[in-house]
């Protein structure tokens, strides 16, 4: 059975302010070597984030991802972190 997360703190990163929040969230996940633990998938398609041209054809970008990561503190007196990265607001 997985160990329970201890006194968790939630950090949420969205792409507002020119993407700065999401960039910072990805940096935090990488710096802490946080583990992916869950993904939220929408029941209905989300609004496309944009479009791109591939081989002369206009295509929609892929559906946005919404991922949870966890980081467990080595110090029992400190809480663990849950980090939520979402590509849409």
N, C-alpha and C positions, 0 to 999 in steps of 0.2 A: 504494500500500500504506500502511495506517495506521502512524503512528510508534509504536514500542514504548513501553510505559509504563516509566518509569525508577524503579528502586529504590522500588517502591510500598509504601505503608502502607495497611492496611485498617482502616476504621472501620465498626463494625456498630451499627445503631440498631434496637432492639426497643421495643415499647410498654409495657414494664414500668414500675413505679413511677408509676402513674397516667398513663401516656402520655408521661412526661418525655423518655425516650430517643428516641422517634420524633419528638417535637416538636423536640428539639435537632438531630436528624439532618436534618429538613426545613429548619430554619434554616441549617444548615451548607451544604446543597446550594444554597439560594437565595443566601446571602451570597457563596459562591465562584463562583456561576453555573456549577456543575458540569454536565457533559453526561451525559444518560442513555446507557448503553451496552449494557445487557442486562436481561432480566427472567426470573426463575425462575417457571415455571408448574408446579404440582403435576400428577402423573400421575393422581391420584385427587382427588376433591373434598375440600377441607379442612373442618374443623369450622366451622360458621357462627360469625361473630363476635358475632352478636346478631340482633335483630329490630327492626322498626319498623312503625308503622301508617300505611298510605297509603290514603286514601279509604275508611276503615273496615275495611280488610283487613290482617291481620298478614302481613308478608312478611319473608323472611330478608335480611340484608345481603348485598351482593355479595361474591364470593370475594376473599380478601385478596391484596394485591399484594406482590411481592418484587422490588425494583428495585436495580440497580447503577448508580452514577454515577461518572464520573471527573473529576478535576481535575488539570491539568498545571501544575507549578511553572514559573515563568519563570526561575528560577535553577537552572542545571544541577547545582549541588552539593546541592540539596534534592530529596528524593524526591517523586513524584506521589502522589495520594490516590485510592483506590478507596473509595467510600462505599456500603454496603449498607443499604437501608431495607426492613424487613419489618414488615407489619402483624400478624403472628402470631409467637408464640414457640414 
